[in-house]
Amino acid sequence: MGEASLKFALHEPDESLLVEDASLVIHLKRQDKASHKVRMEVGKLRSSQKPDPIELWFDAQSFRLTPLPPVAALLEQGPLTRDEMLRRGFRHFGLKTRAMDDQRQAMGHYLDDRMDGHKRIFSLRRKAPLEPDSPVARWWRLLEPEKPSGEVQGCISTGSIPQDELDCESTALEVVTTLPVAEVS
């Protein structure tokens, strides 16, 4: 057969029902049958200048296109072991072990790896300096912001305490005086 492709057309409302003139035509072309990589090109764009073609990855689990390479897309949500990354890489993007390992190695110093027992854990090195001519620089800014890690200190609500009882000095003294005192021998 030929190449697999998909075209979309968005139409502006028109008084004439006989003539259909698209405002935007998007062409998606699958790069090869071994992976879920597509090339998106804008064939026609009426309102502005046509953008350059870009490569996207189809995530079969979320049924979405992402500009992030599979390794970055998987590690965006948090650290993964190599085995889990390989399983998810095949399930989400149709990539086998060698392709995932090649992509992981291509990311170089943008990945951290550490050992947890006998398992190697990979994560994104989000504070790594970006090289402007690196292919990583094209998509790095598209990563979701890092989620805060560690414990978050809870807040004490004063909503149920009457305003006249909110005397900080006497409250602090009560707390101090109710602490048990250890005997020193």
N, C-alpha and C positions, 0 to 999 in steps of 0.2 A: 504494500500500500504506500501511500504518500506520507507526508508529515502530518502530525496531529496538531491542529490549531483551533483556536476559538476566537471569534470576533464579537465585539459588543458595539452597539450603536445607540447613542442617546439622541433623541429627537426633540427639537423645539416645537411647541405647538404652532400649527400653521392653519390658516383659514382654508387653504386648498387641501382637500383630502386625496387628491390624485397624485400630488408630487410629495415625495418623502426625501428630505435633505437632512442628513445627520449632522449634528454639531460636533460630535466627538466619536471617533472610531478607534477602539483599542484592539490590538492584535496580540494574543498570547501564543507563543510557540514553545512546545516542549523540546528541551535540548536533546535529551536521549531517553530511551525507555528504561534505563537502569536507575534513574533517579527522578525526583519530583521537581527538577529545576526547569523554570520557564524563562523565556525572554519576553518582556513586555515592551511593545512599541506602540506609539500613538500614530495612527495612520492619517488622521485628519483632526484638526482642532481649530474650530472657527474663531474662538474668542481671543486666543493669544498664540504665542510662539510654541511650536511643537517641541516637547522635551526630548532629551536623548533617551535611547533604549536603556532599560535596566534589567538586571537578572533578579528573579524572585524565586522563592522556594514555596512549594505547596505543602502545607502541613495537613496530612490526611486525618489526624485526630481532631483538630479544631476546625478543619475545612476552611482554612484561610491562607492567603498568600502573605509571606513575610520577606522583607529585604535582607534579613539577617541570615548568615550561613547557619546550617543546622547545629553545629557545635555551640555557637553563640546563642541561638534561639533556645536550646535546651538548658544551657547554663545560666540563662538570664534569670530564671526563677530561683536558682540556688545551686550549691555544690552537688556534684554527682560522682559516684564511683565510675570507673571505666566500663564495667559490665553494665551498669544501669544506663550509662550514656549510649552504649552500643545497642541495647534493647530498644530504648526510646528512639534512637536515630533510625532504626529500621522501621519501627511502627509509625513514626511521624513522617519521615522523609524518604523511606525506601532505600536507605543507604546501608551497605554491608560493612563489615569490620574494617577492611582496608581503606575504604573511602572515608569512613569516620576518623580513622587514625591519621590519614593524610591531611584531612581538614584540621584536626586538632594540632598536628605538628606545624601546619602552615600558620597557625595563630601565634606561634612562638612565645615571645615574652608577654603576651596579653593574657596568658593563662597562668594560674598558680596551681601547683600540685603538691600535695602533702600525703603522708602515710597515716593511716588509721589502722593499726594492727598490720594485717597483711594486705589491706586494700589501699589502693591509690585513689585519692579524692581530688577532683579537678574543680576549679572555680574561675570566674573571670577576675582578672586583675584590673579593676575599674579605675584605679588611680595611676595606671601605667601611662607614661608620656607617649602621646601619639606622634608618629612620624608622618608628616603631611603627604608624602608620596606613597605611603603604604596603602594597599588595597583595604586594609582594616579601617582606615580613616574615613572611607566612604560611608560605612554603615555604623560605626562605633557610637556616634551621637544619637542614633535611633534606639539604643538600649533603654529599657525602662529604668527609672532611678532606682538606686540600690535601696533595699528595704532595711530599716534599722535593725541591728542585731543586738542581742543582749537583753537584759531585764529593764523594764521601764518602771520607774518608781511611781507608786500609786499616789493619789491625792487624797487629802483629808477634806471631807465636805463639811462645811459649817452651816449648811442649810437647816439642820434640825436644832441647832443651838440658838437660843434666844440671844439677841444682840447685847443685852445687858450682862450676860454671862461670859462674853468674849473678852475678858480681861487677861491679857497675855501673861502678865507678871504672876498673878495668883494661880493661873493654870499651870505655869511652869513650876511654881513652888509645890503645887499638889503632886505633880508627877515626880519631882525630885524626892519629896518626903515619903512617897509610897514605894520607892524602890527598896528591896531588901538589902540589908547591910551585911557584908561578909565579915565574919569574926577573924581577927588577925591574932595568931598565937605566937 
